[in-house]
């Protein structure tokens, strides 16, 4: 219904532009039609959208389908005027952005390397962080991501939540495929591999996702002592607790792993704080940054490495996947990533 209404609006706008052109009216009059189609489409998205992500998906239809079609149509109608360059250029820009955002960036996986220096280690330790895979079907992209992770030869592998985001009628099948994906990947690390829960795992038994994979699921906030490292894996609730306290350890490298990064605002006195959830904003605009992070941390913390007080370091992953369900499946200026953190002696 939404796209049919937009198609009717497109037809009205193009018909009016054609009439003005036949009547030798100034071609400039056609340009307000573009603004009108865009604004009307966004209003319809607000009306038809059942929730935030659904509204965003409908708005993406407006911006990357209907507005370019109207721009291209008006450019053809007034092609004998220099004014035609304006809608033609707008259509070209929107099409290029749409192709990049929907077809290219979501699979343009980066392996992002960060280095921190610590006096608590006497040899380098490489940590691989996987966040927000969020599969609704398992394919070559996910297999490539895990192959890339294994190729980095991490000493410690950490999964930061949000693993399967499939419709209820497909969830069992996708969960089994995800488990098989991990089994086939045969990930191993000298210090082990651990996983915490994300929003996609909330209110469900998610530990079976990792059965038989060699990856230990941490359904509760758990502290584990590894050689030279103290690792604390947080529950989803604790990862969003802005008043959470974890005491420092003066002798061992301390790592806190959570899904959301909000725990970095509290008294978690770990040397290295690791999180996902934000997707880096998933859409990052020039001069503006991420459109949304669904987190209370400052927007500048939503991706990458941030030096905090008391010698702490926060690293937030942009995630391997993207928001599924009713959300628009796009990334813009925010490529997916695997995170590799090298802790070196200093």
C-alpha positions in Angstrom: 0.0 0.0 0.0 2.8 2.4 0.9 4.7 2.0 -2.4 1.4 2.2 -4.4 0.6 5.5 -2.7 4.1 6.7 -3.5 3.8 5.6 -7.1 0.6 7.5 -7.4 2.3 10.6 -6.0 5.2 10.1 -8.4 2.7 10.0 -11.3 0.9 13.1 -10.2 4.2 15.0 -9.9 5.5 13.9 -13.3 2.2 14.6 -14.9 2.2 18.2 -13.5 5.7 18.7 -14.6 4.8 17.5 -18.1 1.8 19.9 -18.3 3.9 22.9 -17.2 6.5 22.0 -19.8 3.9 21.7 -22.6 2.5 25.1 -21.5 6.0 26.6 -21.8 6.0 27.4 -18.1 9.3 28.0 -16.5 11.1 24.7 -15.9 12.2 26.0 -12.5 8.6 25.4 -11.3 9.2 21.7 -11.6 11.9 21.7 -8.8 9.5 22.3 -5.9 7.7 19.1 -7.0 10.9 17.1 -6.0 10.8 18.6 -2.5 7.1 17.9 -2.3 7.4 14.3 -3.3 10.2 13.8 -0.7 8.4 15.5 2.1 5.1 13.7 1.3 6.9 10.4 1.2 8.5 10.9 4.5 5.2 11.9 6.1 3.7 8.7 4.7 6.6 6.7 6.2 5.8 8.2 9.6 2.1 7.2 9.2 2.7 3.7 7.9 5.7 2.8 10.0 4.8 0.5 12.8 7.9 1.3 14.8 11.2 3.2 14.4 13.1 0.7 12.2 10.0 0.1 10.0 9.6 3.9 9.5 13.3 4.1 8.5 12.9 1.3 6.0 9.9 3.1 4.4 11.9 6.3 4.4 14.7 4.6 2.5 12.2 3.6 -0.2 11.3 7.3 -0.6 14.9 8.5 -0.7 16.5 5.8 -2.9 13.6 4.7 -5.1 10.8 7.2 -5.5 12.7 10.5 -5.3 15.4 9.3 -7.9 12.6 8.2 -10.2 10.8 11.6 -10.0 14.2 13.4 -10.4 15.0 11.3 -13.5 11.5 11.8 -15.0 11.6 15.6 -14.5 15.1 15.8 -16.0 13.8 14.1 -19.1 10.7 16.3 -19.3 12.7 19.6 -19.1 15.8 18.2 -20.8 16.1 21.2 -23.1 16.6 23.5 -20.1 19.8 23.8 -18.0 17.5 23.3 -15.0 17.4 19.6 -16.0 20.9 19.3 -14.7 19.6 19.8 -11.1 17.2 16.8 -11.0 19.6 14.7 -13.1 22.4 15.3 -10.7 20.2 14.6 -7.7 19.0 11.3 -9.2 22.6 10.2 -10.0 23.8 11.0 -6.4 21.0 9.2 -4.8 21.4 6.2 -7.0 25.1 6.0 -6.3 24.5 6.4 -2.5 21.8 3.7 -2.7 24.0 1.2 -4.5 26.9 1.8 -2.1 24.7 1.7 1.0 22.6 -1.4 0.1 24.8 -3.5 -2.1 28.5 -2.6 -1.4 29.2 -1.5 2.1 27.2 -4.1 4.0 29.6 -6.8 2.7 32.8 -4.7 2.6 34.2 -6.2 5.7 37.3 -4.5 7.3 39.7 -6.0 9.8 40.4 -3.1 12.1 43.6 -3.2 14.2 44.1 -1.3 17.5 47.1 -1.4 19.8 47.3 -0.6 23.5 50.3 -0.6 25.7 50.2 -2.1 29.1 52.8 -2.6 31.9 50.8 -5.6 33.0 51.8 -7.9 30.1 55.3 -9.2 29.4 54.5 -10.4 25.9 52.1 -9.3 23.1 48.5 -10.6 23.4 46.2 -10.5 20.3 42.4 -10.3 21.0 39.9 -10.9 18.3 36.4 -9.3 18.8 33.3 -10.4 16.9 30.2 -8.3 17.4 26.7 -8.1 15.9 26.7 -10.8 13.3 22.9 -10.8 13.4 22.2 -13.4 10.8 18.8 -14.2 9.4 20.5 -16.6 6.9 24.1 -18.0 6.9 26.1 -17.5 3.7 29.5 -16.9 2.2 29.8 -13.5 3.9 29.6 -14.9 7.4 32.0 -17.7 6.5 34.4 -15.2 5.1 34.3 -13.2 8.3 35.2 -16.1 10.5 37.9 -17.2 8.1 39.4 -13.7 8.3 39.2 -13.9 12.1 41.1 -17.2 12.1 43.7 -15.8 9.8 44.6 -13.1 12.3 45.7 -15.9 14.8 44.3 -14.3 17.9 45.3 -15.5 21.4 41.9 -14.8 22.7 38.5 -14.6 20.8 35.6 -12.7 22.2 32.0 -12.6 20.9 30.1 -9.5 21.9 26.5 -10.5 21.4 23.7 -10.3 18.8 24.2 -13.6 16.8 20.9 -14.6 15.2 18.1 -12.1 14.2 15.6 -14.3 12.3 11.8 -14.3 12.1 10.2 -16.6 14.7 9.2 -19.2 12.1 12.8 -19.4 10.8 14.7 -19.0 14.1 15.3 -22.7 14.8 16.7 -23.3 11.3 18.9 -20.2 11.4 20.2 -21.0 14.9 21.2 -24.5 13.7 22.9 -23.0 10.7 24.8 -20.5 12.8 25.9 -23.3 15.2 27.1 -25.3 12.2 28.9 -22.2 10.8 30.9 -22.0 14.1 31.6 -25.7 14.1 32.9 -25.5 10.5 35.1 -22.5 11.3 36.9 -24.5 14.0 38.0 -21.3 15.7 40.6 -21.8 18.4 42.8 -19.6 20.5 45.4 -20.4 23.1 43.6 -18.4 25.8 40.1 -19.6 24.7 37.0 -18.2 23.1 34.1 -16.7 25.0 30.7 -15.2 24.2 28.2 -12.9 26.0 24.6 -12.1 25.2 23.2 -9.2 23.1 19.7 -7.8 22.5 19.0 -10.6 20.1 19.6 -13.2 22.8 17.5 -11.4 25.5 14.8 -13.5 27.2 15.9 -16.8 25.5 18.3 -19.7 26.0 21.1 -18.7 23.7 23.9 -20.9 25.0 23.0 -23.7 22.6 24.2 -21.5 19.7 27.7 -22.3 20.9 27.4 -26.0 21.8 30.1 -28.1 20.3 32.0 -25.1 18.9 34.7 -24.7 21.5 33.4 -21.3 22.4 32.2 -20.8 26.0 28.9 -19.0 26.4 28.7 -16.8 29.5 24.9 -16.5 30.3 25.7 -14.7 33.6 28.2 -12.0 34.5 31.3 -14.1 35.0 34.9 -13.4 35.9 37.4 -15.8 34.5 41.1 -15.9 35.4 43.3 -16.7 32.4 47.1 -16.7 32.2 48.0 -13.1 33.0 44.4 -11.9 32.2 41.3 -11.4 34.2 38.2 -11.5 31.9 34.8 -10.4 33.0 31.9 -11.2 30.6 28.8 -9.1 31.3 25.1 -9.9 30.9 23.1 -7.7 28.6 21.6 -5.9 31.5 25.0 -5.3 33.2 26.5 -4.0 29.9 23.9 -1.2 29.9 24.3 -0.4 33.6 25.9 3.0 33.8 26.5 2.5 37.6 28.2 -0.8 37.3 31.4 -1.2 39.4 34.3 -3.7 38.8 37.4 -3.1 41.0 40.8 -2.8 39.4 43.4 -5.5 39.4 46.9 -4.0 39.9 48.8 -7.1 38.7 46.8 -8.6 35.8 45.5 -7.2 32.5 41.7 -6.8 33.1 39.2 -7.0 30.3 35.5 -6.3 30.5 33.3 -7.6 27.6 29.7 -6.5 27.2 27.3 -6.1 24.4 26.3 -2.4 25.0 29.1 0.1 25.8 27.2 2.0 28.5 29.0 0.2 31.3 32.1 2.3 30.3 30.2 5.2 31.9 30.3 3.6 35.4 33.0 2.4 37.7 34.3 -0.6 35.6 38.0 -0.3 36.3 39.2 -2.6 33.6 42.2 -1.9 31.5 40.3 -2.8 28.3 36.6 -2.4 27.8 35.1 -4.1 24.7 31.6 -3.8 23.3 29.4 -3.7 20.2 25.7 -2.9 19.8 26.0 0.5 18.2 27.0 -0.7 14.7 29.0 2.5 14.6 25.7 4.2 13.9 25.4 2.1 10.7 24.8 5.4 8.9 27.4 8.1 9.4 26.9 11.5 7.7 29.7 13.9 7.0 30.1 16.6 9.7 27.3 14.9 11.7 28.6 11.4 12.5 26.3 8.5 13.4 22.6 9.1 13.1 21.8 7.0 16.1 23.7 4.7 18.5 21.0 3.4 20.8 23.4 4.0 23.6 24.0 6.6 26.3 27.7 6.9 25.6 28.9 10.0 23.7 28.5 9.7 20.0 32.3 9.9 19.6 32.6 6.6 21.5 30.2 4.8 19.2 33.0 3.1 17.2 36.7 2.6 17.4 39.1 3.3 20.3 38.5 5.8 23.0 41.0 6.6 25.8 39.1 6.9 29.1 40.2 8.1 32.6 42.3 6.0 35.0 44.2 4.5 32.1 41.2 2.6 30.7 40.6 2.0 27.0 37.2 1.4 25.4 37.0 -0.3 22.0 33.5 -0.4 20.3 33.1 -2.5 17.2 31.0 -1.4 14.3 29.9 -5.0 14.0 30.1 -7.7 11.3 26.4 -7.6 10.3 23.7 -5.0 10.5 20.2 -4.5 11.8 17.7 -7.0 10.3 14.0 -7.5 10.8 12.0 -4.5 9.6 15.1 -2.2 9.5 16.6 -1.0 6.2 19.5 -3.2 5.3 22.1 -0.6 4.6 25.4 0.9 5.8 26.7 4.2 4.7 30.2 5.5 5.5 30.3 2.8 8.2 31.7 -0.5 6.9 31.3 -3.7 8.9 34.4 -4.8 10.8 36.2 -7.4 12.8 38.3 -5.9 15.6 41.8 -7.0 16.5 43.3 -5.5 19.6 47.0 -6.0 20.2 48.1 -5.5 23.8 51.8 -5.0 23.9 54.3 -4.6 26.8 55.2 -1.0 27.8 
